[in-house]
Structure formats: C-alpha cells, structure tokens
Amino acid sequence: MSFENLNLHPLILKAVHEAGYSTPTPIQEQAIPELISGTDIIASAQTGTGKTAAFMLPALHHLTAPSKTNGRGPRILVLTPTRELADQVSDAAKKYGKYTPRTKVISILGGMPYPLQNKLLSQPVDILVATPGRLIDHIQRGRVDFSRLQTLILDEADRMLDMGFLPDIKQIASCLPQGRQTVLFSATLDPAIEKVAAQLLNTPKRIQIADRQTKLDHIEQRLHYVDDLTHKNKLLNHVLRDAGLKQAIVFTATKRNADLIADNLYADGHTAAALHGDMNQRERNRTLTKLRKGDLRILVATDVAARGIDISDITHVINFDLPKFAEDYVHRIGRTGRAGATGIAVSFASSKDSIHLKRIERYTGHSIASHIIPGLEPRSKVSRHNDGNKKNSAPGHRKGKQLFNAPDKRRNINPHFARRPSKTARSAATGTI
C-alpha cells in the first residue's frame, strides 16, 4: 500500500513524499482512514512505529476544509506528557503541513515565558500542542477559545496517567465541544487506559499494532554486571569508545547524576551534554538541536528524555541506572532502532538489581544476555536468581560502603527500582513538565 491509497489531500502527500516516505507503517495504514472518516480511536503503538504521522496526517487533512465555526482558537488540540514530545509533534505538523493552508501551529509548554504564550494565543491558531499543566493555566485565565475545536489527540496517554495528569485531562476535555473527535494513543492498553477511553471517547475503534515483544526484536540487548561505581564508569567508557557507536543516550536515575556524568565524559574528551527537568526550555532546546545536527555524540538524560526524541543516528542506549519501572525500560531503549533500523541497548546492573531484571524480562518477554568484557570482568559471579538479600550480595555492598550512586536526598529519589508509588510520587519522580 502507498500513501496515495489513504485518500490524503494532495498537498499533504506532496510534503510526505518530500520527507522521503512512500509506504505507510501498519499503524498509519490502519489509523489514517478511520481518523479521516471522523471515528474516535484508541490505538496501541510503540515508539518508532510512525504514530505521530498516524494522527497528524489526518488532522491536517481535516484542516484543508474551512471551519464551519467562526473563531480564532485551535481546531486540533494535541496533549503530550513532556515538552520534548510536544516539540516533536509540533515539528511533524509543520513538516507535513508545509504546503497546506490553515496550518498555524503553536506550542504551549511549561518553561516557556507567559508573555510569549499569551501573544501566541491571541493570534489565530489551527493546531495547538500542549502539556496539560500549562494549558490548564491558560484555560483558567480565559485565554483559549475552543469553540471551533474538532479533534482532541492524547499522545502517550499511558505516560500522562503515570505522571498524574488525569485530573487535568478531564478538566480540559470538559471545556471542549461535545461533538469533537477524540484520539488516544498509548504504548500499552491496560485497564487504567481503557477506563479513560470509556470516559472520553465515543464508541472508539480499537487498533493494536504490535506488542512490546515484537518491538524489541531489532534491538540487541546486552547486560553487564558491575561491582561498584568505579567499575560501572570503566564499562561506560569502554562502550562509548565502540567504533560502531554514532550517537548514544545514557540514562541515569537522577538529574544530579546526569550532570555529573556528562561533565566527566566531556572532561574525558567526549562531546557530551546533559538533559533533565531542571534545565530551562531554552537550554533543553539547544541541547536537542545539537544532538539532531550531530554536534553532540552523547546525551546523558533522565527519563524526561525517554519519550519524544526521534533521531535516527542514535545507535546505542545505555542504562547507567536501571529505570524505576519496567515499562520505562522499553521506552528508553526505543530511542534506538528507529524506523526499522537496528540498535544496541546496554544495561548495567549490580547483584541487588536481579529482581528488577526479572521484572523487565517478564514485562518484555525477552531474556537479556549477560556479556563480559575481558579485563573488566565483575569480581564475583552474580546469579540472575539473586533476590538482593544481604547474604547473596556481591563484595563491596556491605553497610557503610557507598559504592553506587546515592539517592538524591533533595527529592528523595531512589536510583534503583521500587514498587510503583502513588501517581503524585510518580509525577514528582519523572521530572518537571
């Protein structure tokens, strides 16, 4: 099938072909016709499968016809959990809508100056991309006119729920026209997502493309057991000097560690920089621009970057610290192997991380192969069945020896796995939005 078979407007097809695309992905092939027809959909698709175009191309198609309602407010509203993902969606809307009229796109995000946002909202707009919290601020101040809104799109809905945005989403939805089209995209379709869909969508069409097991087939997963922080840093340095590494993202548990590791890598001669929630929007944009241009080889990030970065040259993802939740592992390593390419995901783990590795493997359906680098072997053999009890711990984990990254006491963030906390705690642990 080609994009011509999807009945998209010719000016949109022109932009799609100019971007180098000729064949739609499975999620695009199934979702675009339904969305053009005006149907509500709930769709499950992993990152890297073309889901942004799956909802943005039909949204742009609707904009080619004049609005039936007079006004200056948006006709399409896209809610995303993070600023990075919002920027990605905005860029896609501008790229695919470059030849079509009525495609004024603006972003309303946390970290942006209010005067600038007020100015943007005072002008005619067709597509509004926003993070929920900041949009609520403007709604409460009466700065957003939703009288001609046609479509609400919830991107990465599972992540928004994890971050505690459900009350904001419900409040925003209550301000929108009843006859709107509502689209929900999520990496997983668990009971919580199904409940939200039942509340916000009208007899939706369900589309489920591929499970998480299929998504990981083209990503080589490697596991390295570590004795202590020094050992971990030596392994990181070895991996980063791989001749096949073009660009890499190194994930850490805390913002403080992201800064420290990035500084150390830069001092060692790597082109590296940090990305986390304590940086202002200008700093984050500048860092991501360098990464996209190839001026930055290594990005050291917290999970704020786990979704929304779509850069084809990222060949490696390195979990310097394992993620707090098993599903975040999938989103992290999904930053490599984009658009059908292959990638490599490397994870470092201590003996006490064994139970968390089992959670990841159970969640993904994949067993992560353990690798040993000659000269950098762990001092003791680690059993994958070790439950982290004291008697099974590797040398160097005795009380009084702080060999691994300490928790960030300012925010009470534990860098290791934990039982899933409340939504409020999850929101705080994820980073500023």
N, C-alpha and C positions, 0 to 999 in steps of 0.2 A: 504494500500500500504506500502511496505517496501523499504528501500534504494536500495535493490537488483534490484528492478523494474526500477530504474532510469538509469541503464547501466553505472554506475560509475566504474572506474578502481578498480580491487580487492584490491590493496594496499591502496586505499583511503577508501574503505569500511571497511577494517581492522581497520584503525585509527578511523573511525566514530563509529564503534561498541565498540572499546576500550574506547571511550569517553562516552559510555553509551547510545547512540542513536540508535533506531531501526526503528522508524516511522517518515517519513519526515513531516514537517509542511506544511500547504497549500501553502505558498509562495515557499517553496523548491520543493514541488511536481509539481508546475506549471512552475517555472523558470528554474530548472536544465535541463530538457530535451531540452528546447528552446536554452539555452546557450551552451549545448553540441553540438547542431546542427549548432552553429555559428550565430544564429539570434541575431540582436540587440533587446534589450527590454527596455521598460520604465515601471517601477514597483512601485506601491504604497504599502508600508507595514509599519506598526507601529513598534516601538522598541519592542523587546521582542518576535518577531514572527519568529526568525531564519533567518533573511535576510542576515546576514554575511555569513553563510554557504550556503545560496542560490546562492550567486555569487562566493564564494571561492571554493566550491567543483568542479563545472565545470571548473573553471580556472585551478585548479590543474590537473583535468582530461586532459586538453589540453597539459599540461606540460609533461605528461607521454610520449608523442611522441616527437622525436627530432625536433628542429627548422629547418626550411627549409632555413634559412638565417644565415650565419656565423656572429659572433659578441659576445660582452661581455655584452651588455646592456639588460635591462629587457624585458621580453616577456609579462608580465602583469603589468599594472600601475593602482593603486587604489588611487584616490584622496579623502581625507576626510577633513571636516571643522576644526577639532580640533586634538590636539596631543593625547588626551585620546582615541578618536575613532580610530586614526591611530594605537595606541598601541594594541587596542582590535583586529583590523583586522590583524595585524602582528602576534599576538599570535594565532589567529584562523588558519592562513595559516601554521604556524609551527606545530600546533597540528594535523591538518588534513593531512598535507603533510609529516609527520614524517617518513613514510615508502617508499615514492616515491623518485626517483632520480630527479635531476634538480629542486630543490625547495629551492634555496638560496633566503632568504627573508631579505630585509633591509628596514629601515625607514629613511626618510629624513624629519626632522621636525624643526620648529622654536624652538630655545632654545638649540639645540644640537651644540656642538663645530664644527666649519667648518673643522678643520683638520681631525676629525674623519669621517665626512661625505665625505670628499674628498677621504679618504682611502677606504671607503666602495664603492664608485662609481668607483674607479679604478680597482675593482675586478669584476669577472663575477657575474651577478645577474639575477635571474629569475623573482622574484616578487618585485616590488618597491612600497611601501606605502608612501604617501607624503601629506603634506599640500601644497596648491597651492603656497603661497608666497615664501616659502623656495625653492621649486622646480624651480620656475622661476629664482631665483638667480643662481642656478647651470646650468640651461639651457643657461642663458646669458653668463656664463663663459665657455661654451662648454664642460661641464663635464659629460653630459648624452648622451648616444648613443641610439637612439630609432629605429635603423634600423631594428631590428627584433621584434618590438613590435606587438603583436597580439590582445590584448584586453585592452581597457580603461574602467575603472569602476568608476563612480561618485557616491560615497556613501553619503547619506544625502544631496542630491543636493539642496533641498529647503533651508537648513541651509547655504550652501555655497553662495547661491544667497543673502540671508538676510545679510550675512557678507561682501558683496561687492566683492566676488571673481569671478564674471562672466568674467571680462576682462582677468584675469589670466587663467581661464579655457579655454577661446577661444584661448589665446596665446599658451598654452600648446598643445591644440588639433591641432593647425596649424603646430606643429612640428612633429606630428605623421604620420605614414603611412596611406594613404587614404583607403586602403582595410581592416583596422582594424575592429574588433567587438567593439561596444560601448554599455555599460550597464549603465542605470541611475536608481538609487533607490532614492525615496523620500517619506517622510511621507505624503505629500499632492501632488495632481496633479492640481495645479492652472494654470492660463493662462501663468504666467511667466515661469513655468517649461515646459509647453507644447511648448513654443517658443524656449527654449534652446534645447529641444529634437528635434524639427524640424530642427535646425541648425546643430546639431552634430550627430544625429542618421540616419541610412539608413533604411527606411521603417520598423520601430520597431514594435515588438509585444507588445501590451499593456496588463499589468497584474495588476489588482487591487483586493487585497485580502479582506480587511475589512476596514470599515470606522472608524473614531475615536470613534463613539458611541459604537461600538462593543468592541473596545479595552479596554474600561474603565469598562466593566461590572463586572470584578473580582476585582476591586479596590474600597474599601469603601471610599467614600469622606465625610469628615467632615469639618464643618465651625465653627470657634469660633470668635465672635465679641470681639474686645478689646477696652478698654478706652484709654490706653496710653502705653508707652514703659514698665513701671513697670508691668502693667497688662499682657502685652504680654510675658514678661520674666517669670512671675509666671506660665502662661499657658504652656509655653515651658518646664519648669522644671517638671510640672505635667505630660505632655505627655511623656517625656523622661524616667520617672520612671515607665512607664507601664510595668508590668511583661511580657507581650507578645511581647515587643519590643526586637528584636535580634540585628539588626543594623539599623541605620537611617541616612538619608541625610537631613540636614536643609538648605534650600535655602534662601539666602539673596540677597538684591539688589546691594550691593557694596562690593568691596574687603576689604575695611576698616572694615565694619561691620562683615564680615566673620571672620576676625582675632579677633575682639573684643569678639564676641560671643563664638568662640572656646576657647579663653583664659579664659573667665568667666566660661564656662562649665567645663573646665579642673580644674579650681580652686575649683569648687563645687564637685569634685570627679568623674566626668565623664571621660572616655577615649575618648577624642575628639581632632580633628585637623581640620585645615582649608585647603581649596583647591581653588586657584584662579589664574588668569593670571599673577600676579606679581611674582609668585614663579618660580624659575628656574626648568628646566626639572628634574634634579636630586631630588629636593625636592618634586615635584609632583609625581614622580615615587615611591619614598619612602613612601609617604602618601597612595597612592593607593595600594601598596604592603601590608601595614599594614591592610588596610581595607579588602583586599581579604583574608588575613590569619586569620582574626577575631581578630587581636590585637587592632583594632580600632572599637569602638561601634558607634561613632557619627562622621559624616563628615559634616562640615559646609562649604558650597560651593556657589559660584556664578554660573551663567548659563553656565560657561565654562565646568561644570561637568554634564550638563543636558543630554548630549548625549555621549555615549561611555563607560559608566560604566555598566557592566553586571555582577552583583553579586547577587546570588540567596538568600542570607541571609538578604538582605535589606527588612525589613518588614514594615517600615514606611518612608514616605516622608513628610516633614513639610515645608510648605511655610511660613517662618517667615515674609517675604515680598512677596506680590503678584508679579508675573512676569510682565514685561513691556508689553508683547504681549500675547494674549490669547492662541495662539498655543504653546507657551513655557510652559504653564501650563500642556499640555498633555505630552510634553517631560519630564518635571520634574517628574510628578507622575508615568511616565512609568519606572522609576528606581526601583519601587517596583512591586510586582506581576509578576515577570519574569517567562517565560516558563510555563505559565498556573497556577502558584501559585496565592494565594490571597495576597492582600496588603492593607495598610491603608494610605490615603493621608489626611493630616490635614492642613488647611489654616487659617491664622489669618487675620482679616480684620477690619478696622475702619469704622466708618459711612460714611466717604467720599470715601470708596472703593466700594460702592454699584453699581455704574455704571460699574465698571470694573468686578465685579462678574457677572453682567448680560451679559457682553461680553463673559466671559468664559463659562457660561451656554449656551449661544446661539451657541457658537463655538462647544462645546462638545455634546450638546443635552441632558445634564444631569442637574438636579436641585441639588445643593449641600445643604444637610440638615444641619441646624444650630443646634449646640449642646451647652449645658450649663453644666459646672462642678460646683456642689454645693460648695459654698464658694468662687468661682472665677467667679461669675456672672458679666456681664457688668453692670455698674451703671445705664445706661439708655437703654430703648428698642430701637432697631435700625430697621428701616424699610428697607426692601430689595429694595423698590422703591425710596429710598432717592437718589437724583441725586448729592449729595455732595455739595449743596448750603449751604451758611453760616447759613441760618435760620434753617436748618434741622440738623446741626452738633451736635454731642454729646458733653456733657460738657468736657471741657479740650482742645477744639480745637480752642479757641479764639486766636486772634492775640496776639503775644507776649509770648505765652507759647509753647515751643518746647518740645513736649512730644514724638513725633515719631522720627524715625531715620532721621537725617538731610541729605540732598543731599551731595554727595562727591564733594565739590566745586573744587577740583583739576581737576576733569574730567567732571564737570558739568553733573553728572549723577543723575537723579531724581529717587528715590527709588520706586516711585509709578507709576501707569500706565500712559502712554502718548499716544497721537496719533502717529501712526507709522511714524518715521522720515525717512530721506533720507538714502540710502544704506551706505553712508560714515559715517553718525552718528550712524547707527546700528552697523557697524563694530567696531567703537570705543567703543560702549557701551557693546559689548559682551565680550571683554577681548583679551589679547594678544595671537596671534596664533604662 
